[in-house]
Amino acid sequence: MKIEILGPGCSRCRATEQVVRQALAELQQKAEIEHITDPVQFARRQVLLTPGVLVDGQVKSSGRVPSLDEVKTWLGARAA
C-alpha cells in the first residue's frame, strides 16, 4: 500500500501524517508513506487544497486533517 500526503509541510500536513501513522500502527499495517511538497504534483494528483491524502493513487481527503477513525476506515477497507 502506498500513502501520499500532499502539502507544503505546514502543521496541518504534519498532523495528517501523524494520524495516518497512528492508524497504521493501530491496525498493525505497513505502508509506504511519501510526503509530497511540490505544488505541481498536487495539481497532477487533482488535490487543490492541502493537506491531501491519497491511498494507492486515490484521493481520500483534501483541505482538512482527517480523523483517526476515518483513516482507519480507509485502511481497513484496503486490508479486507
Secondary structure, DSSP 8 states (H G I E B T S, - for coil): -EEEEESSS-HHHHHHHHHHHHHHHHHT---EEEEE--HHHHHHTT--SSSEEEETTEEEEESS---HHHHHHHHHHHH-
